[in-house]
Amino acid sequence: MISRTMRIALLVMAFVAFAPACSWDYLIWIPHEPDADPLFQFRKGDNIGYIDQTGKMVMPPSIRAYSGNGGDEFHDGRLEISASDGVYVDATGKKVIDKGFYRGWDFSEGLAVAARTDDGPWGYIDTSGEFAISPHFAWGPEDHLDSFSGGVAAIEVSGRYGYIDHSGSFVIPPKLFDGDSFHEGYARVVVDGPCVYVRRDDPCSNLMIRGVPSKASLKDGGELPGCKFGFIDKTGRAISDKRYDYALNFSEGLAPVLVHERWGYIDKAGELVISPQFDTAAPFSDGVGLVKENKLYGFIDGHGSYVIAPRFKWAESFVDGVAVVGSDATHGPVWYIDHQGNQVFSREFAVGSSFFKGLAHVKLLPRGRADHTERFEYIDRDGKTVFAYTP
């Protein structure tokens, strides 16, 4: 299960492909959770396989492709097969959990949400497939389980959010109107309600109604106010009494917050350290923050000063000292830059991902090819090909 806020707005919008029914997908596959194993997917026909960081094939393309470019990541040495809920394989493709579960999610911190039947109850299994936290949680419009992060997992019970530890006991009782995963010791929450909001990290998000006993009875949100967001620590204590129109997770000591439709950053005391002035803002990564101003992306330091002025029509955050940027995420070309804004290697691509544990996934430009065959590669930090394939 991918945490709801790891797919930040900038990353999602950069890799989104819209359809009339508002479905979306990443334009290219790459692991999106920081705790994912360093195994990288490739496709051949209707099947998927995996390579390691050296480009060595560890699993041939033997698993039926079911989902798009999101998910299908290895966690804790296990991959849940999308076409067969509750069945997990190891890195060689061998089934290691097949116990008739109705559904199971990705592992995180050695545990995965699972249920035996479609009507629950739900609990958490370990990597052997045994329930480490007994299935006693409900699942429905007002009941939800999240993956573990930072030693705890968010649980919604009858429309209120709390947090459990690895024993399954509540360490923060379910009293919050909304709760997200912990990052750097803090979690984004909604303390006051009832209220409504739209998830800015999901382009297909419906109106999220919080604190109404029957959400279906207030489908349009009625006259409820917009939710205000804050942060708590692992004792449930709010870091300050300040509330924001929206917020993203802490990273490198700072969290992006929205105030009157402008984005800035707060520190872990809840104080604004970079004033709200940007059209969009992403969590800090590699010492800099990706922001958008006047329809162009640039990068700022921890004081809010530009280290790379806004000049890119599309960009991703820095990882491993480089960032992928371009004139258009959908049609390319895209290229990779260093912290001075210089292109780090001469190659350009039709689509490119951020680096993840040493590799980036790219789609080659069709220059000089008459067969129109799509070609993909995984490249290293020097831009060298580690693995190449055609779907």
N, C-alpha and C positions, 0 to 999 in steps of 0.2 A: 504494500500500500504506500503510495507516494504522499508525503505530508502535504497539506493543503497550501502551505506558504513557501515551500521550497521552489516551486515554479513561480518565481517572481514575475511581476508584470512585464518588465522589459524582456526577460527571456522568453516568456510565452508569446508576446506580441511579435518578437523577432522571428520565431519559428512557427508561426501560425498559418494555416491554410484554411480559409473559410469556405463553407458551403451554405446553400440557401437555408438549410435547417439548423444553422449555427453549430456545425460540428467542426472540430479543429484537430490538428495534429502537428507535431514538429516536422520540419522539412527534412531533417536528417537525424539518425539515431545517435545518441550518446547518453551514458548514464547521467542522471540528474540529481541523485542523492549522494551526498559526500561520503556516506558509509558504504556505498556500493563496492563490490569486489572489482579489481582491475581486469575484467573480462569484457571483450568488445564484440558486438554483434555484427554479423554480415549476412546477406541474403543470397540465396540461390534458388530461383524459381519461387515456389510457395513455401520454402523452408528457410530456417535460420540456423546459423552456427556461430561459434565464438572463437576468438583468438586471444592470446595473452598480450602482455605489454611488449614482447619482443616480436610479435607478428606470427608466432607459432600457433597453428590451428590446434586448439584443445578439444573442440567439439565440432565434428563435421556438420554440414547443414542437414540435420536429420529431424528437427522439430518443426512441426507445422507452424507457419507464421499466422498469427491470429490478430494481434493488436497492431497498432501503427508504430510510429517511431518513439512513442513514450512507453516507459515500463520495460518489462522483460530484462530486468537487471538481476545479476547475482548478488545475493546478500548472505553473509555467513555461510558461503559455500553451497547455497541452495538457490534454485530457480523454480518459481511456481509456473507451471505450464499454462499459458493463457487459455488454450483450448480445452483444458481439463482441470477445472478448478479443484484445488486441494491436492493436486499431484505435484511433487517436487522432484527435480533431478539434480545430480551433482555436476561438476564441471566437465565430466566426460559424457554426459547425457544419460547416465544410468539413473533409473528411478530409485530414490532413497526414501521417499514418503509417499505411500499410496494406501491410505487407510479409510477410503470412502467418505472423506470430508465433503460436505456440500460446497464449501468454499474456503480458501485460505489466501492470505495476503502475503506480501513480501516480508522477509525476516528483517528485524532490526534489533540490535543488542541481544541476539540469540532467541528472540521470540517473534511469533507471527500470529495475527488475529485469525481465528478459524472457528468453524461451526460444523456440527455433524449433519444438520438438516436445515432446510431453507427457513424454518420458523425459529431457529435458534434452540437453545441459548448459545451465546458466543463466549469464547475465552481465548487463551493464548497457548500455542503449542511451542515446544522446543525443537531443536534441529533434528531430533529423532522422531518427531511426530507425536510425542506424548504431551498431554495437557499439563503445562507447568502452572498455569492459572486456570482453575476449573471453569468450565463454561456455565456462567450464571448471569451474564449480561444480556439484556434485551437489545434488539436492533429494530429501528423503525424511524418514522418521521421525527421523533423526539428522543431517540436513543442511538448512540453512535460510539464506536471505538476507533481510536487512532493508534498508530505505531508508536513504539517507545523511542524517546529521544531525550538524552540527558538523564537517563535513569528513571524517567516517568512517562506515562502515557495519558493523553487527554481522553476523558470518558464523558459522554453526554448521557444524562439520566433524567428522563421526563422533562427535557428541555433545559436542563441546567448542566453546566460543565464543571468537572473536578479532575483530579489527577490521582492515578494509582502508581504504586511502586512495583517492583518485580515480584513481590509476594501477592499482589492483587489487592492490597489494602489501600484505601484512600488516604493519601497524605495531604491532599487539599480537598475538602468536601465539595460535592457538586452544588455550588451556589452561584456560579458565574453564568452570565447570559451567553458568553462565547469564550472559547479557549483554544489556543494553538499550541504547537510544539515548543519545547524549551530550546533556546539557543543561547549559549554563553551564560547560562544560569537564569535566563529570564524568558517569559512567555507573553505574547500579545494576547490581551483579553478584553472582554466587554464586561464592565462591572455594573453598569447602570442600564436599566431597561424598564418596560419593553421598548424595542427599537427595531429599525430595519437598516440593512445595508446591502450593497452589491459588491461581491468579491472582485477586486480590481486585478487579481492574479488569475482570473478565469474569464476569458472573453465570452463564454456562453452562460455566465452565472445568472441565475434568476434572483429575484429579490429575496434576501435572507431575513426572515422574520424571527425575532428573538423575544422570548418572554411572554408569548401568547399561548395559552393552554392548547388551543386548537389552531395550528397554523393554517390548516386548510380553510378555516372559517374567515381568515383575513388574508386571502390570497394576494390582494393588491397592496397590502401594507396599510390600508386605511389612512388614518391621520397620525400614525406613529412617527416619532422623530427619528432622524438618522442616528445610528449607533455612534458612540464615541469610544475610542480605543485607548487603552493604557497598558502598562506592563506590571507583572508581578514576579517576585522571586519564588524559590521553591518552598517557602513557608506559607505562600499565599499572600504575602504582604505586598501592597502596591508600592512601586518605587517613588511615586509622587502622586499628588492629587490632580495633576494635569491630565487632560483628555485631548485626543486628536481625532480628526475626521477620518483618518485611516493611518495604518502603520504597517511596516514590514519588520522582519526579524533583525535582532542585533547581530552584527558582524564586525569584528575588530573594534569593539567597544562603542560602536555607534549604530543607531537605528533610524531609517528614513521614516518621517512622519509627514502627514498631509494636514495643512492648516489653510482653510479658505482657498482650496484648489491650488495651493503652491506647496512644493515639497522642500523640506529641510531635514536636519538631523539632530537627534538628541543623544546625550550621553547616558550612562547607567544611573545617574541621579535624576533623570527625567528632565534635565535642563537643555534648552535649545543651544547648541554650540555652532550650528550652521543655520542661519536664518532661512525661513521658507521663501524660496525665490525661483525654484526650478519647475519646469513643466512635469518632469518625472524624475525619479531618483531610485537607484538600486542600492542594496547593501554594499558596504565597502568590501573590496577584495584586492589583495596584493598591494594594500596601502593606499588605494585610490577609490573614489566613488564614481560610478557612471551616472551621468545626468543628461537631461535633455532641456534645451532652451532654444526657443525660436525655431523649432522643428529640426534642430541639429543636435547630435550627441557629442559630448566632450567628457573630460575626466577632471575631478577636483581632488585636492588634498584634504587633510583633516581639519583645515581651517576654512575650507570653502573656496579657496583660490584655485583657479584653473591651472593644471599642469599640462593639459592638452586642451586647447580652446575648442569649442563646439564647431566641428566642420564635417562631421560624418552624418550621412542620412540614416545609417544604421550601425549599431555597434553592440558588442557584448562586453561583459566585465572582464578585467584582467585576471588571468590564471597563469601561474608559472612564468610570470614576467612578460606575457604577450596577451594581446586582445585581438579578436577578429572584428574587422570593421568593413564597411562597404558602402556603395552607392544605393544598393537595394538588396534586402535580405532574400527576396523571392527570386529575383532574376540575376543577381550578381552583376559584376564580379565582386568578390570579397577578398580581403588580404589580411595579413597579420602585422601588427605594429608593436614596438617596444614602448617603454615609458616616456620616451622623448617624442613619440608620435611617428617614428621612422619605420618604414616597412622592413621587416626583419629578414625576409627572403623573397626572391623575385617572383615566385609563383603566385598566380591568382586562381581563384576557383569560382565555380558557379554557386556553391553553397559550402559553408564551413561551420563547424562547431567550435565552441571553446575547448581548450585542452582539459583533459581529465586524466590525472595520474600518468602524464607523459605523452598522451596521444590525442590527436584531434581527428575527427571524421570529416572528410571532404568529398564533394562531388566535383568532378573535373569539368572544365569548360569544354564545349563541343568543337573547339577550334580545329578546322581542317579534317573533320571526320564526316564521311558521307553516309555511314550506316545508322547514325543517330542513336547508337547504343549508349546507354548511360554507364559511366564508369566512375567507380568510387575508390578511395584510398583511405588508409589510416596513415598519418604522417607524424614524425617526431618533432621535437622542438627546433630542429635545424631545417625543417621542411622536407626531410627525406622520406621516401616511401618505405613504410614498414610492412604494409599489406595492401594488395590491390585486388579488386574483384569487379565482376559485372553481375548484376542480379539475374 
